[in-house]
Amino acid sequence: MKCVENAEWQNRTTVTNFVLLGFGNVEDLNVLLFLLFLAIYLVTLSGNLLIVALVMVEHHLHTPMYFFLANLSFLESCYTSTILPRLLASFITRDKTISLWGCVLQMHFFSILGATECYLLAAMSYDRCLAICKPLHYATLMNGKICILLVLVSWLFGSLLITILTCLLSRLDFCNQCTIDHFFCDFTPIVRLSCSDTQVVEMAAFITSSIGILPTFLITVTSYAFIIITILKIPSITRRQKAFSTCSSHLTVVSIFYGSLIFVYVLPTTEKFKDLSKFFSFLYTVLTPMANPFIYSLRNKEVRSSLRKNIVFILGGFWDT
C-alpha cells in the first residue's frame, strides 16, 4: 500500500496520506478482528451511555460523585468513538490509509478528550477527598455550581492546551516517510515522520504536558494520600471499609489510566518495547473505557440497585403490553 505524494522541486515528496499499520499483517484475521472490535465498541457505548442515562433519571444519583461519573462516561464514549469506527472500517475495506488532515484531526480530538479526562479524574479525586476528609463541610464545598465549574474548566483547559499543540503541528511538513506503526494517529508517531524542525512542537508538547498532566496527577496523588491517612485514622474496621469502598472504583480507574500513560509517554520508546507500548495504548484507549462501567457498577450498590430497578420496570412494561 502506497502513500499519496506530490512531487516537489527539492528532490523530495510531500505526503498527503499516511498508512496506519495497525496490528501488523493480520489480513487473514480481519473478519474476526472486526467482530471483536465491534463487540468492544458496542459494549463500551452501551455501558457508558447507560450510566449517563441512570444518573439523569434517578434522583438519588444526583450527587457530585455521580455527576462526575456521568461526565466521565460521556467523555469515554466520545474517546472510543475517535478511534474504533475508523479501525472497524479498515478491517472491512482493508484500506489502512488516512489523509494527513484526517490524521491530525483524529489526534486533535483524541488528545482533547485525553487531556480533559486527566482534569476530570483529578476533580473526582478532589471530590472523594472532601467527602472522606471533610464530611461535615462537603455539601458546602462541593455544591452544584462548583461541580459544573470543575467540569467546564476540565473541558476548557483540555481543549485549549491541545488546540495550541495542534496549530503548531499543522505547520509541519511531512516528506517521504508515511507509515505509522500504530492503530491510531497519536502525537509522537506523527511528529517523528515530519521533515521539518520539530523542536518548537516538542517543546510545546513538554510545556502543555507539564501544565496539563503533571498538576492533575499531583492533585490525584495528593488527594488519595489524604484519603488513605484519614481512613487509617478511623477506629472502626467496618467504617474504614465503607469509607474506602466509596473511592476504590475511582482509584482502580485512575491507576489503570495513569499507569498506561506513564508506560506509553514517559518511558523511552525503543524497538524492544514498541509492541508493549502499543498494547498499553490499546489498554487505555479501548479496554479501559469498556471496563469502566463494569468497575463502577459492580462495586457500587447504588448503581446496581438503580440498574436492577430500571430493568425490572422496562421488562414489566414490556410484559404488560
Secondary structure, DSSP 4 states (H G I P E B T S, - for coil): ----EEE-TTS-EEE-EEEE-TTSS-GGGHHHHHHHHHHHHHHHHHHHHHHHHHHHH-GGG-SHHHHHHHHHHHHHHHHHHTTHHHHHHHHHH---EEEHHHHHHHHHHHHHHHHHHHHHHHHHHHHHHHHHH-TTTHHHHT-HHHHHHHHHHHHHHHHHHHHHHHHHHTT--BBS--EESSSS--HHHHHHTB-S--HHHHHHHHHHHHHHHHHHHHHHHHHHHHHHHHHHT-S-HHHHHHHHHHHHHHHHHHHHHHHHHIIIIIS---GGGHHHHHHHHHIIIIIHHHHHHHHHHHT-HHHHHHHHHHHHHHHHHHHH-
